[in-house]
């Protein structure tokens, strides 16, 4: 188990099987020292586990947990692409999309679920730039989607 995976295990989590692409794209693309990860949903065992609008069907705590699950799924894709998460030098950027009710303005609080998880997993290398955007809908009715860019080494 890699050191990153052991820190993830401290949270009682394990990397899932990498989620398959749900369309005409690939889960990860490497360009130079950057690994671009496609957006991931809060999927567990092949099923979206957090559905609906944040602020109506999903509360802030549930949405933050969903964002953490999205980040975990993204890291599963990173491990599949790299072989080991210990090849990640730093988390560069996280883009988060929240399926919020009209006027929803707490997207940053939702995305803290992913950001705090990444800080635990990678330490200071997990500190990243971020966008947290409320949208009117997400694929499959998911409450949250997370996309990230990682700096990696050979």
N, CA, C and O atoms as a GROMACS GRO file, in nm:
protein
  616
    1UNK      N    1   0.086  -0.118   0.000
    1UNK     CA    2   0.000   0.000   0.000
    1UNK      C    3   0.090   0.124   0.000
    1UNK      O    4   0.186   0.132   0.077
    2UNK      N    5   0.058   0.218  -0.087
    2UNK     CA    6   0.137   0.342  -0.093
    2UNK      C    7   0.114   0.426   0.032
    2UNK      O    8   0.018   0.405   0.106
    3UNK      N    9   0.202   0.522   0.053
    3UNK     CA   10   0.185   0.608   0.170
    3UNK      C   11   0.060   0.694   0.158
    3UNK      O   12  -0.007   0.721   0.258
    4UNK      N   13   0.026   0.736   0.036
    4UNK     CA   14  -0.098   0.811   0.017
    4UNK      C   15  -0.217   0.721   0.050
    4UNK      O   16  -0.310   0.764   0.119
    5UNK      N   17  -0.215   0.600   0.002
    5UNK     CA   18  -0.325   0.507   0.030
    5UNK      C   19  -0.334   0.476   0.179
    5UNK      O   20  -0.444   0.454   0.229
    6UNK      N   21  -0.222   0.472   0.250
    6UNK     CA   22  -0.229   0.447   0.394
    6UNK      C   23  -0.293   0.565   0.466
    6UNK      O   24  -0.366   0.546   0.564
    7UNK      N   25  -0.267   0.688   0.419
    7UNK     CA   26  -0.334   0.804   0.480
    7UNK      C   27  -0.483   0.804   0.448
    7UNK      O   28  -0.565   0.847   0.529
    8UNK      N   29  -0.519   0.756   0.330
    8UNK     CA   30  -0.661   0.742   0.296
    8UNK      C   31  -0.724   0.636   0.387
    8UNK      O   32  -0.837   0.654   0.433
    9UNK      N   33  -0.653   0.528   0.412
    9UNK     CA   34  -0.704   0.421   0.499
    9UNK      C   35  -0.726   0.471   0.642
    9UNK      O   36  -0.815   0.422   0.711
   10UNK      N   37  -0.644   0.569   0.687
   10UNK     CA   38  -0.664   0.627   0.820
   10UNK      C   39  -0.803   0.686   0.835
   10UNK      O   40  -0.856   0.696   0.946
   11UNK      N   41  -0.863   0.726   0.723
   11UNK     CA   42  -0.999   0.782   0.724
   11UNK      C   43  -1.105   0.672   0.714
   11UNK      O   44  -1.224   0.701   0.709
   12UNK      N   45  -1.060   0.546   0.710
   12UNK     CA   46  -1.153   0.434   0.696
   12UNK      C   47  -1.197   0.413   0.552
   12UNK      O   48  -1.300   0.350   0.528
   13UNK      N   49  -1.120   0.465   0.456
   13UNK     CA   50  -1.155   0.456   0.315
   13UNK      C   51  -1.054   0.372   0.239
   13UNK      O   52  -0.938   0.362   0.279
   14UNK      N   53  -1.097   0.313   0.130
   14UNK     CA   54  -1.008   0.246   0.037
   14UNK      C   55  -1.041   0.292  -0.103
   14UNK      O   56  -1.155   0.330  -0.132
   15UNK      N   57  -0.941   0.290  -0.190
   15UNK     CA   58  -0.966   0.327  -0.329
   15UNK      C   59  -1.057   0.225  -0.394
   15UNK      O   60  -1.034   0.104  -0.382
   16UNK      N   61  -1.161   0.271  -0.461
   16UNK     CA   62  -1.251   0.178  -0.530
   16UNK      C   63  -1.192   0.135  -0.664
   16UNK      O   64  -1.087   0.184  -0.706
   17UNK      N   65  -1.259   0.044  -0.729
   17UNK     CA   66  -1.227   0.015  -0.869
   17UNK      C   67  -1.249   0.144  -0.946
   17UNK      O   68  -1.351   0.210  -0.926
   18UNK      N   69  -1.157   0.182  -1.034
   18UNK     CA   70  -1.174   0.308  -1.106
   18UNK      C   71  -1.306   0.310  -1.184
   18UNK      O   72  -1.339   0.214  -1.254
   19UNK      N   73  -1.381   0.418  -1.170
   19UNK     CA   74  -1.508   0.425  -1.244
   19UNK      C   75  -1.481   0.435  -1.394
   19UNK      O   76  -1.390   0.505  -1.437
   20UNK      N   77  -1.560   0.365  -1.471
   20UNK     CA   78  -1.546   0.368  -1.616
   20UNK      C   79  -1.597   0.500  -1.672
   20UNK      O   80  -1.684   0.564  -1.613
   21UNK      N   81  -1.541   0.539  -1.783
   21UNK     CA   82  -1.591   0.658  -1.853
   21UNK      C   83  -1.735   0.633  -1.895
   21UNK      O   84  -1.770   0.523  -1.937
   22UNK      N   85  -1.817   0.736  -1.882
   22UNK     CA   86  -1.960   0.722  -1.914
   22UNK      C   87  -1.992   0.786  -2.050
   22UNK      O   88  -2.108   0.818  -2.077
   23UNK      N   89  -1.892   0.805  -2.134
   23UNK     CA   90  -1.915   0.868  -2.263
   23UNK      C   91  -1.791   0.856  -2.350
   23UNK      O   92  -1.707   0.768  -2.330
   24UNK      N   93  -1.782   0.945  -2.446
   24UNK     CA   94  -1.674   0.943  -2.546
   24UNK      C   95  -1.554   1.022  -2.496
   24UNK      O   96  -1.515   1.122  -2.556
   25UNK      N   97  -1.494   0.976  -2.386
   25UNK     CA   98  -1.377   1.040  -2.327
   25UNK      C   99  -1.300   0.935  -2.248
   25UNK      O  100  -1.346   0.823  -2.232
   26UNK      N  101  -1.183   0.972  -2.199
   26UNK     CA  102  -1.105   0.882  -2.114
   26UNK      C  103  -1.097   0.943  -1.974
   26UNK      O  104  -1.106   1.065  -1.959
   27UNK      N  105  -1.081   0.860  -1.871
   27UNK     CA  106  -1.079   0.912  -1.734
   27UNK      C  107  -0.957   0.997  -1.700
   27UNK      O  108  -0.964   1.081  -1.610
   28UNK      N  109  -0.845   0.977  -1.771
   28UNK     CA  110  -0.722   1.051  -1.738
   28UNK      C  111  -0.640   1.072  -1.864
   28UNK      O  112  -0.629   0.983  -1.949
   29UNK      N  113  -0.580   1.191  -1.874
   29UNK     CA  114  -0.489   1.223  -1.984
   29UNK      C  115  -0.366   1.289  -1.924
   29UNK      O  116  -0.377   1.385  -1.848
   30UNK      N  117  -0.250   1.236  -1.960
   30UNK     CA  118  -0.125   1.296  -1.914
   30UNK      C  119  -0.065   1.382  -2.025
   30UNK      O  120  -0.058   1.340  -2.141
   31UNK      N  121  -0.023   1.502  -1.987
   31UNK     CA  122   0.047   1.592  -2.077
   31UNK      C  123   0.166   1.646  -2.000
   31UNK      O  124   0.149   1.729  -1.910
   32UNK      N  125   0.285   1.601  -2.034
   32UNK     CA  126   0.404   1.642  -1.960
   32UNK      C  127   0.394   1.597  -1.816
   32UNK      O  128   0.371   1.479  -1.788
   33UNK      N  129   0.412   1.691  -1.724
   33UNK     CA  130   0.407   1.659  -1.581
   33UNK      C  131   0.267   1.672  -1.522
   33UNK      O  132   0.250   1.659  -1.401
   34UNK      N  133   0.169   1.697  -1.606
   34UNK     CA  134   0.032   1.714  -1.556
   34UNK      C  135  -0.056   1.595  -1.593
   34UNK      O  136  -0.049   1.544  -1.705
   35UNK      N  137  -0.138   1.553  -1.498
   35UNK     CA  138  -0.238   1.451  -1.522
   35UNK      C  139  -0.374   1.517  -1.505
   35UNK      O  140  -0.409   1.564  -1.397
   36UNK      N  141  -0.450   1.521  -1.614
   36UNK     CA  142  -0.583   1.580  -1.612
   36UNK      C  143  -0.684   1.468  -1.592
   36UNK      O  144  -0.688   1.373  -1.669
   37UNK      N  145  -0.764   1.480  -1.487
   37UNK     CA  146  -0.863   1.379  -1.455
   37UNK      C  147  -1.002   1.428  -1.493
   37UNK      O  148  -1.039   1.541  -1.462
   38UNK      N  149  -1.076   1.344  -1.560
   38UNK     CA  150  -1.213   1.377  -1.597
   38UNK      C  151  -1.298   1.394  -1.472
   38UNK      O  152  -1.263   1.346  -1.364
   39UNK      N  153  -1.408   1.462  -1.487
   39UNK     CA  154  -1.500   1.479  -1.375
   39UNK      C  155  -1.551   1.344  -1.325
   39UNK      O  156  -1.580   1.254  -1.404
   40UNK      N  157  -1.561   1.332  -1.193
   40UNK     CA  158  -1.613   1.209  -1.133
   40UNK      C  159  -1.734   1.242  -1.046
   40UNK      O  160  -1.745   1.351  -0.990
   41UNK      N  161  -1.822   1.147  -1.038
   41UNK     CA  162  -1.946   1.161  -0.962
   41UNK      C  163  -1.935   1.083  -0.831
   41UNK      O  164  -1.842   1.004  -0.814
   42UNK      N  165  -2.028   1.105  -0.740
   42UNK     CA  166  -2.029   1.028  -0.615
   42UNK      C  167  -2.087   0.888  -0.639
   42UNK      O  168  -2.202   0.859  -0.606
   43UNK      N  169  -2.003   0.802  -0.697
   43UNK     CA  170  -2.043   0.666  -0.735
   43UNK      C  171  -1.979   0.567  -0.639
   43UNK      O  172  -1.861   0.576  -0.606
   44UNK      N  173  -2.061   0.472  -0.596
   44UNK     CA  174  -2.012   0.360  -0.514
   44UNK      C  175  -2.074   0.233  -0.571
   44UNK      O  176  -2.195   0.226  -0.590
   45UNK      N  177  -1.990   0.135  -0.598
   45UNK     CA  178  -2.036   0.007  -0.654
   45UNK      C  179  -2.119   0.027  -0.780
   45UNK      O  180  -2.220  -0.040  -0.801
   46UNK      N  181  -2.075   0.121  -0.864
   46UNK     CA  182  -2.140   0.144  -0.993
   46UNK      C  183  -2.269   0.224  -0.988
   46UNK      O  184  -2.337   0.238  -1.090
   47UNK      N  185  -2.304   0.278  -0.871
   47UNK     CA  186  -2.430   0.351  -0.857
   47UNK      C  187  -2.405   0.489  -0.797
   47UNK      O  188  -2.329   0.503  -0.701
   48UNK      N  189  -2.471   0.592  -0.853
   48UNK     CA  190  -2.463   0.726  -0.795
   48UNK      C  191  -2.535   0.722  -0.661
   48UNK      O  192  -2.652   0.685  -0.653
   49UNK      N  193  -2.465   0.761  -0.554
   49UNK     CA  194  -2.522   0.748  -0.420
   49UNK      C  195  -2.570   0.881  -0.362
   49UNK      O  196  -2.628   0.884  -0.253
   50UNK      N  197  -2.547   0.989  -0.432
   50UNK     CA  198  -2.597   1.119  -0.385
   50UNK      C  199  -2.666   1.188  -0.502
   50UNK      O  200  -2.601   1.243  -0.591
   51UNK      N  201  -2.798   1.182  -0.499
   51UNK     CA  202  -2.880   1.234  -0.609
   51UNK      C  203  -2.961   1.354  -0.565
   51UNK      O  204  -3.007   1.360  -0.450
   52UNK      N  205  -2.979   1.448  -0.656
   52UNK     CA  206  -3.070   1.558  -0.630
   52UNK      C  207  -3.000   1.690  -0.606
   52UNK      O  208  -2.878   1.702  -0.616
   53UNK      N  209  -3.081   1.788  -0.574
   53UNK     CA  210  -3.035   1.925  -0.556
   53UNK      C  211  -2.986   1.946  -0.413
   53UNK      O  212  -3.052   1.909  -0.316
   54UNK      N  213  -2.868   2.008  -0.404
   54UNK     CA  214  -2.817   2.047  -0.273
   54UNK      C  215  -2.898   2.168  -0.229
   54UNK      O  216  -2.912   2.265  -0.304
   55UNK      N  217  -2.950   2.162  -0.108
   55UNK     CA  218  -3.039   2.266  -0.059
   55UNK      C  219  -3.185   2.222  -0.065
   55UNK      O  220  -3.274   2.294  -0.020
   56UNK      N  221  -3.210   2.105  -0.121
   56UNK     CA  222  -3.345   2.048  -0.122
   56UNK      C  223  -3.338   1.901  -0.083
   56UNK      O  224  -3.367   1.868   0.032
   57UNK      N  225  -3.299   1.810  -0.174
   57UNK     CA  226  -3.291   1.667  -0.140
   57UNK      C  227  -3.163   1.630  -0.064
   57UNK      O  228  -3.160   1.531   0.009
   58UNK      N  229  -3.060   1.710  -0.080
   58UNK     CA  230  -2.929   1.681  -0.021
   58UNK      C  231  -2.887   1.800   0.065
   58UNK      O  232  -2.891   1.914   0.018
   59UNK      N  233  -2.847   1.775   0.191
   59UNK     CA  234  -2.803   1.886   0.276
   59UNK      C  235  -2.652   1.908   0.260
   59UNK      O  236  -2.585   1.833   0.190
   60UNK      N  237  -2.600   2.011   0.325
   60UNK     CA  238  -2.459   2.047   0.310
   60UNK      C  239  -2.365   1.936   0.356
   60UNK      O  240  -2.264   1.909   0.291
   61UNK      N  241  -2.396   1.871   0.467
   61UNK     CA  242  -2.310   1.764   0.518
   61UNK      C  243  -2.307   1.648   0.419
   61UNK      O  244  -2.200   1.595   0.388
   62UNK      N  245  -2.423   1.608   0.370
   62UNK     CA  246  -2.429   1.499   0.271
   62UNK      C  247  -2.355   1.537   0.143
   62UNK      O  248  -2.286   1.453   0.084
   63UNK      N  249  -2.369   1.661   0.100
   63UNK     CA  250  -2.303   1.706  -0.022
   63UNK      C  251  -2.152   1.708  -0.006
   63UNK      O  252  -2.080   1.672  -0.099
   64UNK      N  253  -2.102   1.749   0.110
   64UNK     CA  254  -1.958   1.747   0.136
   64UNK      C  255  -1.906   1.604   0.135
   64UNK      O  256  -1.797   1.578   0.084
   65UNK      N  257  -1.983   1.511   0.190
   65UNK     CA  258  -1.945   1.369   0.186
   65UNK      C  259  -1.942   1.319   0.041
   65UNK      O  260  -1.854   1.241   0.004
   66UNK      N  261  -2.038   1.364  -0.039
   66UNK     CA  262  -2.041   1.326  -0.181
   66UNK      C  263  -1.920   1.382  -0.254
   66UNK      O  264  -1.863   1.315  -0.340
   67UNK      N  265  -1.879   1.504  -0.221
   67UNK     CA  266  -1.760   1.564  -0.283
   67UNK      C  267  -1.635   1.484  -0.247
   67UNK      O  268  -1.547   1.464  -0.331
   68UNK      N  269  -1.627   1.438  -0.123
   68UNK     CA  270  -1.514   1.354  -0.082
   68UNK      C  271  -1.512   1.224  -0.162
   68UNK      O  272  -1.406   1.180  -0.205
   69UNK      N  273  -1.629   1.163  -0.182
   69UNK     CA  274  -1.638   1.040  -0.260
   69UNK      C  275  -1.597   1.066  -0.406
   69UNK      O  276  -1.530   0.983  -0.467
   70UNK      N  277  -1.638   1.180  -0.460
   70UNK     CA  278  -1.594   1.216  -0.596
   70UNK      C  279  -1.442   1.222  -0.604
   70UNK      O  280  -1.383   1.169  -0.698
   71UNK      N  281  -1.379   1.286  -0.506
   71UNK     CA  282  -1.233   1.297  -0.505
   71UNK      C  283  -1.169   1.159  -0.491
   71UNK      O  284  -1.067   1.132  -0.554
   72UNK      N  285  -1.226   1.073  -0.409
   72UNK     CA  286  -1.175   0.937  -0.394
   72UNK      C  287  -1.180   0.863  -0.528
   72UNK      O  288  -1.085   0.795  -0.566
   73UNK      N  289  -1.291   0.877  -0.599
   73UNK     CA  290  -1.304   0.814  -0.731
   73UNK      C  291  -1.204   0.872  -0.830
   73UNK      O  292  -1.148   0.798  -0.912
   74UNK      N  293  -1.180   1.002  -0.823
   74UNK     CA  294  -1.080   1.064  -0.911
   74UNK      C  295  -0.942   1.006  -0.882
   74UNK      O  296  -0.865   0.979  -0.974
   75UNK      N  297  -0.910   0.986  -0.753
   75UNK     CA  298  -0.780   0.928  -0.719
   75UNK      C  299  -0.769   0.783  -0.765
   75UNK      O  300  -0.660   0.737  -0.796
   76UNK      N  301  -0.880   0.711  -0.769
   76UNK     CA  302  -0.878   0.575  -0.825
   76UNK      C  303  -0.838   0.580  -0.972
   76UNK      O  304  -0.762   0.497  -1.020
   77UNK      N  305  -0.891   0.678  -1.044
   77UNK     CA  306  -0.852   0.695  -1.185
   77UNK      C  307  -0.706   0.735  -1.196
   77UNK      O  308  -0.637   0.690  -1.288
   78UNK      N  309  -0.658   0.819  -1.105
   78UNK     CA  310  -0.517   0.860  -1.108
   78UNK      C  311  -0.426   0.739  -1.084
   78UNK      O  312  -0.326   0.722  -1.152
   79UNK      N  313  -0.462   0.656  -0.988
   79UNK     CA  314  -0.380   0.537  -0.961
   79UNK      C  315  -0.379   0.444  -1.081
   79UNK      O  316  -0.275   0.387  -1.114
   80UNK      N  317  -0.493   0.428  -1.147
   80UNK     CA  318  -0.498   0.343  -1.266
   80UNK      C  319  -0.406   0.398  -1.376
   80UNK      O  320  -0.344   0.320  -1.448
   81UNK      N  321  -0.398   0.529  -1.387
   81UNK     CA  322  -0.315   0.590  -1.490
   81UNK      C  323  -0.167   0.588  -1.455
   81UNK      O  324  -0.082   0.576  -1.543
   82UNK      N  325  -0.136   0.600  -1.325
   82UNK     CA  326   0.003   0.616  -1.281
   82UNK      C  327   0.066   0.491  -1.221
   82UNK      O  328   0.188   0.478  -1.219
   83UNK      N  329  -0.016   0.400  -1.174
   83UNK     CA  330   0.035   0.282  -1.104
   83UNK      C  331   0.047   0.302  -0.955
   83UNK      O  332   0.031   0.206  -0.879
   84UNK      N  333   0.075   0.424  -0.910
   84UNK     CA  334   0.087   0.455  -0.768
   84UNK      C  335   0.055   0.602  -0.744
   84UNK      O  336   0.097   0.688  -0.820
   85UNK      N  337  -0.019   0.628  -0.639
   85UNK     CA  338  -0.048   0.767  -0.603
   85UNK      C  339   0.074   0.838  -0.546
   85UNK      O  340   0.075   0.960  -0.534
   86UNK      N  341   0.176   0.762  -0.510
   86UNK     CA  342   0.299   0.825  -0.461
   86UNK      C  343   0.374   0.896  -0.573
   86UNK      O  344   0.472   0.966  -0.546
   87UNK      N  345   0.330   0.881  -0.696
   87UNK     CA  346   0.389   0.956  -0.807
   87UNK      C  347   0.329   1.096  -0.820
   87UNK      O  348   0.375   1.176  -0.901
   88UNK      N  349   0.228   1.126  -0.740
   88UNK     CA  350   0.168   1.260  -0.742
   88UNK      C  351   0.256   1.354  -0.661
   88UNK      O  352   0.281   1.331  -0.543
   89UNK      N  353   0.304   1.460  -0.726
   89UNK     CA  354   0.385   1.560  -0.657
   89UNK      C  355   0.299   1.663  -0.586
   89UNK      O  356   0.332   1.710  -0.477
   90UNK      N  357   0.187   1.697  -0.650
   90UNK     CA  358   0.095   1.791  -0.585
   90UNK      C  359  -0.038   1.791  -0.658
   90UNK      O  360  -0.046   1.762  -0.778
   91UNK      N  361  -0.142   1.825  -0.584
   91UNK     CA  362  -0.272   1.852  -0.642
   91UNK      C  363  -0.268   1.998  -0.686
   91UNK      O  364  -0.246   2.087  -0.604
   92UNK      N  365  -0.288   2.022  -0.815
   92UNK     CA  366  -0.275   2.157  -0.870
   92UNK      C  367  -0.408   2.231  -0.867
   92UNK      O  368  -0.416   2.344  -0.818
   93UNK      N  369  -0.513   2.167  -0.919
   93UNK     CA  370  -0.642   2.236  -0.936
   93UNK      C  371  -0.756   2.138  -0.912
   93UNK      O  372  -0.750   2.023  -0.955
   94UNK      N  373  -0.858   2.186  -0.845
   94UNK     CA  374  -0.982   2.111  -0.827
   94UNK      C  375  -1.096   2.199  -0.875
   94UNK      O  376  -1.111   2.313  -0.831
   95UNK      N  377  -1.176   2.144  -0.964
   95UNK     CA  378  -1.297   2.213  -1.009
   95UNK      C  379  -1.415   2.132  -0.957
   95UNK      O  380  -1.426   2.012  -0.982
   96UNK      N  381  -1.503   2.198  -0.885
   96UNK     CA  382  -1.618   2.131  -0.829
   96UNK      C  383  -1.747   2.193  -0.877
   96UNK      O  384  -1.760   2.315  -0.886
   97UNK      N  385  -1.841   2.106  -0.907
   97UNK     CA  386  -1.971   2.149  -0.957
   97UNK      C  387  -2.078   2.093  -0.864
   97UNK      O  388  -2.080   1.973  -0.835
   98UNK      N  389  -2.165   2.180  -0.818
   98UNK     CA  390  -2.268   2.143  -0.721
   98UNK      C  391  -2.404   2.165  -0.785
   98UNK      O  392  -2.434   2.275  -0.832
   99UNK      N  393  -2.485   2.061  -0.785
   99UNK     CA  394  -2.620   2.069  -0.838
   99UNK      C  395  -2.707   2.134  -0.730
   99UNK      O  396  -2.773   2.066  -0.651
  100UNK      N  397  -2.706   2.267  -0.730
  100UNK     CA  398  -2.772   2.341  -0.623
  100UNK      C  399  -2.908   2.397  -0.664
  100UNK      O  400  -2.938   2.414  -0.782
  101UNK      N  401  -2.988   2.425  -0.563
  101UNK     CA  402  -3.115   2.493  -0.587
  101UNK      C  403  -3.085   2.634  -0.639
  101UNK      O  404  -2.973   2.683  -0.624
  102UNK      N  405  -3.183   2.697  -0.700
  102UNK     CA  406  -3.164   2.833  -0.749
  102UNK      C  407  -3.111   2.923  -0.637
  102UNK      O  408  -3.163   2.922  -0.526
  103UNK      N  409  -3.008   2.999  -0.669
  103UNK     CA  410  -2.950   3.090  -0.572
  103UNK      C  411  -2.855   3.025  -0.474
  103UNK      O  412  -2.810   3.092  -0.381
  104UNK      N  413  -2.823   2.897  -0.490
  104UNK     CA  414  -2.736   2.827  -0.396
  104UNK      C  415  -2.598   2.891  -0.397
  104UNK      O  416  -2.536   2.903  -0.503
  105UNK      N  417  -2.549   2.933  -0.281
  105UNK     CA  418  -2.420   3.004  -0.274
  105UNK      C  419  -2.319   2.938  -0.180
  105UNK      O  420  -2.217   2.998  -0.149
  106UNK      N  421  -2.347   2.815  -0.136
  106UNK     CA  422  -2.256   2.746  -0.045
  106UNK      C  423  -2.170   2.639  -0.113
  106UNK      O  424  -2.125   2.545  -0.047
  107UNK      N  425  -2.149   2.653  -0.243
  107UNK     CA  426  -2.064   2.556  -0.314
  107UNK      C  427  -1.927   2.541  -0.250
  107UNK      O  428  -1.878   2.428  -0.241
  108UNK      N  429  -1.862   2.650  -0.204
  108UNK     CA  430  -1.732   2.631  -0.138
  108UNK      C  431  -1.740   2.539  -0.016
  108UNK      O  432  -1.647   2.460   0.006
  109UNK      N  433  -1.846   2.546   0.061
  109UNK     CA  434  -1.860   2.458   0.177
  109UNK      C  435  -1.873   2.312   0.133
  109UNK      O  436  -1.820   2.222   0.198
  110UNK      N  437  -1.944   2.288   0.024
  110UNK     CA  438  -1.958   2.153  -0.029
  110UNK      C  439  -1.822   2.100  -0.074
  110UNK      O  440  -1.785   1.988  -0.039
  111UNK      N  441  -1.748   2.180  -0.149
  111UNK     CA  442  -1.620   2.136  -0.204
  111UNK      C  443  -1.512   2.121  -0.098
  111UNK      O  444  -1.409   2.059  -0.123
  112UNK      N  445  -1.534   2.177   0.021
  112UNK     CA  446  -1.440   2.153   0.129
  112UNK      C  447  -1.431   2.004   0.161
  112UNK      O  448  -1.328   1.958   0.211
  113UNK      N  449  -1.537   1.929   0.133
  113UNK     CA  450  -1.532   1.784   0.154
  113UNK      C  451  -1.422   1.719   0.072
  113UNK      O  452  -1.351   1.632   0.122
  114UNK      N  453  -1.406   1.762  -0.053
  114UNK     CA  454  -1.299   1.711  -0.139
  114UNK      C  455  -1.165   1.770  -0.099
  114UNK      O  456  -1.066   1.698  -0.089
  115UNK      N  457  -1.162   1.901  -0.076
  115UNK     CA  458  -1.035   1.968  -0.045
  115UNK      C  459  -0.972   1.918   0.084
  115UNK      O  460  -0.851   1.894   0.088
  116UNK      N  461  -1.051   1.903   0.188
  116UNK     CA  462  -0.998   1.854   0.316
  116UNK      C  463  -0.949   1.710   0.304
  116UNK      O  464  -0.849   1.673   0.365
  117UNK      N  465  -1.020   1.630   0.226
  117UNK     CA  466  -0.978   1.492   0.200
  117UNK      C  467  -0.842   1.490   0.129
  117UNK      O  468  -0.754   1.412   0.167
  118UNK      N  469  -0.825   1.574   0.028
  118UNK     CA  470  -0.698   1.579  -0.046
  118UNK      C  471  -0.584   1.628   0.041
  118UNK      O  472  -0.471   1.580   0.029
  119UNK      N  473  -0.611   1.722   0.130
  119UNK     CA  474  -0.508   1.768   0.224
  119UNK      C  475  -0.465   1.655   0.317
  119UNK      O  476  -0.347   1.641   0.348
  120UNK      N  477  -0.560   1.575   0.362
  120UNK     CA  478  -0.525   1.462   0.448
  120UNK      C  479  -0.443   1.360   0.371
  120UNK      O  480  -0.343   1.309   0.422
  121UNK      N  481  -0.484   1.330   0.248
  121UNK     CA  482  -0.417   1.227   0.169
  121UNK      C  483  -0.276   1.266   0.128
  121UNK      O  484  -0.186   1.183   0.128
  122UNK      N  485  -0.256   1.394   0.092
  122UNK     CA  486  -0.129   1.438   0.034
  122UNK      C  487  -0.052   1.536   0.122
  122UNK      O  488   0.057   1.578   0.084
  123UNK      N  489  -0.104   1.573   0.237
  123UNK     CA  490  -0.038   1.673   0.319
  123UNK      C  491  -0.033   1.806   0.245
  123UNK      O  492  -0.127   1.840   0.173
  124UNK      N  493   0.074   1.881   0.261
  124UNK     CA  494   0.086   2.013   0.197
  124UNK      C  495   0.079   2.003   0.044
  124UNK      O  496   0.037   2.098  -0.022
  125UNK      N  497   0.119   1.889  -0.011
  125UNK     CA  498   0.110   1.871  -0.157
  125UNK      C  499  -0.036   1.862  -0.204
  125UNK      O  500  -0.063   1.869  -0.323
  126UNK      N  501  -0.128   1.848  -0.109
  126UNK     CA  502  -0.270   1.844  -0.143
  126UNK      C  503  -0.335   1.981  -0.145
  126UNK      O  504  -0.452   1.993  -0.181
  127UNK      N  505  -0.261   2.086  -0.107
  127UNK     CA  506  -0.314   2.223  -0.109
  127UNK      C  507  -0.322   2.267  -0.255
  127UNK      O  508  -0.222   2.259  -0.326
  128UNK      N  509  -0.437   2.313  -0.299
  128UNK     CA  510  -0.462   2.335  -0.441
  128UNK      C  511  -0.542   2.461  -0.467
  128UNK      O  512  -0.603   2.518  -0.376
  129UNK      N  513  -0.540   2.504  -0.592
  129UNK     CA  514  -0.632   2.608  -0.638
  129UNK      C  515  -0.766   2.539  -0.662
  129UNK      O  516  -0.772   2.418  -0.683
  130UNK      N  517  -0.876   2.617  -0.660
  130UNK     CA  518  -1.007   2.554  -0.671
  130UNK      C  519  -1.111   2.648  -0.727
  130UNK      O  520  -1.106   2.769  -0.707
  131UNK      N  521  -1.206   2.590  -0.798
  131UNK     CA  522  -1.328   2.658  -0.834
  131UNK      C  523  -1.443   2.575  -0.779
  131UNK      O  524  -1.441   2.452  -0.786
  132UNK      N  525  -1.543   2.641  -0.723
  132UNK     CA  526  -1.661   2.575  -0.667
  132UNK      C  527  -1.783   2.645  -0.724
  132UNK      O  528  -1.814   2.758  -0.687
  133UNK      N  529  -1.852   2.577  -0.814
  133UNK     CA  530  -1.957   2.640  -0.894
  133UNK      C  531  -2.090   2.568  -0.873
  133UNK      O  532  -2.096   2.445  -0.875
  134UNK      N  533  -2.194   2.644  -0.853
  134UNK     CA  534  -2.328   2.586  -0.846
  134UNK      C  535  -2.386   2.584  -0.987
  134UNK      O  536  -2.379   2.682  -1.061
  135UNK      N  537  -2.444   2.470  -1.023
  135UNK     CA  538  -2.503   2.452  -1.157
  135UNK      C  539  -2.646   2.404  -1.143
  135UNK      O  540  -2.691   2.366  -1.035
  136UNK      N  541  -2.718   2.406  -1.254
  136UNK     CA  542  -2.859   2.369  -1.253
  136UNK      C  543  -2.883   2.221  -1.277
  136UNK      O  544  -2.998   2.176  -1.272
  137UNK      N  545  -2.780   2.144  -1.302
  137UNK     CA  546  -2.796   2.001  -1.322
  137UNK      C  547  -2.662   1.936  -1.348
  137UNK      O  548  -2.570   2.000  -1.397
  138UNK      N  549  -2.651   1.807  -1.314
  138UNK     CA  550  -2.530   1.729  -1.337
  138UNK      C  551  -2.567   1.593  -1.396
  138UNK      O  552  -2.682   1.551  -1.384
  139UNK      N  553  -2.471   1.525  -1.458
  139UNK     CA  554  -2.500   1.394  -1.517
  139UNK      C  555  -2.564   1.298  -1.417
  139UNK      O  556  -2.526   1.293  -1.300
  140UNK      N  557  -2.660   1.222  -1.466
  140UNK     CA  558  -2.729   1.119  -1.389
  140UNK      C  559  -2.800   1.172  -1.266
  140UNK      O  560  -2.839   1.094  -1.179
  141UNK      N  561  -2.819   1.304  -1.258
  141UNK     CA  562  -2.887   1.363  -1.143
  141UNK      C  563  -2.802   1.373  -1.018
  141UNK      O  564  -2.854   1.395  -0.909
  142UNK      N  565  -2.668   1.357  -1.034
  142UNK     CA  566  -2.578   1.361  -0.919
  142UNK      C  567  -2.582   1.497  -0.852
  142UNK      O  568  -2.613   1.598  -0.915
  143UNK      N  569  -2.551   1.499  -0.723
  143UNK     CA  570  -2.550   1.623  -0.647
  143UNK      C  571  -2.420   1.700  -0.664
  143UNK      O  572  -2.418   1.822  -0.652
  144UNK      N  573  -2.309   1.628  -0.693
  144UNK     CA  574  -2.176   1.690  -0.700
  144UNK      C  575  -2.094   1.620  -0.807
  144UNK      O  576  -2.111   1.501  -0.833
  145UNK      N  577  -2.004   1.696  -0.870
  145UNK     CA  578  -1.904   1.641  -0.960
  145UNK      C  579  -1.772   1.711  -0.933
  145UNK      O  580  -1.768   1.833  -0.911
  146UNK      N  581  -1.662   1.635  -0.934
  146UNK     CA  582  -1.529   1.691  -0.907
  146UNK      C  583  -1.435   1.652  -1.019
  146UNK      O  584  -1.431   1.537  -1.062
  147UNK      N  585  -1.358   1.750  -1.067
  147UNK     CA  586  -1.255   1.730  -1.169
  147UNK      C  587  -1.126   1.786  -1.113
  147UNK      O  588  -1.128   1.888  -1.044
  148UNK      N  589  -1.013   1.723  -1.142
  148UNK     CA  590  -0.887   1.775  -1.089
  148UNK      C  591  -0.770   1.757  -1.183
  148UNK      O  592  -0.772   1.676  -1.276
  149UNK      N  593  -0.667   1.836  -1.156
  149UNK     CA  594  -0.540   1.830  -1.228
  149UNK      C  595  -0.430   1.804  -1.125
  149UNK      O  596  -0.424   1.871  -1.022
  150UNK      N  597  -0.344   1.707  -1.156
  150UNK     CA  598  -0.236   1.669  -1.067
  150UNK      C  599  -0.101   1.689  -1.136
  150UNK      O  600  -0.089   1.668  -1.256
  151UNK      N  601  -0.002   1.730  -1.060
  151UNK     CA  602   0.136   1.732  -1.109
  151UNK      C  603   0.198   1.599  -1.068
  151UNK      O  604   0.188   1.559  -0.952
  152UNK      N  605   0.261   1.530  -1.164
  152UNK     CA  606   0.314   1.396  -1.138
  152UNK      C  607   0.460   1.385  -1.180
  152UNK      O  608   0.510   1.467  -1.257
  153UNK      N  609   0.526   1.284  -1.128
  153UNK     CA  610   0.665   1.257  -1.165
  153UNK      C  611   0.673   1.117  -1.227
  153UNK      O  612   0.586   1.032  -1.206
  154UNK      N  613   0.780   1.096  -1.303
  154UNK     CA  614   0.802   0.964  -1.366
  154UNK      C  615   0.845   0.861  -1.266
  154UNK      O  616   0.867   0.746  -1.303
   0.00000   0.00000   0.00000
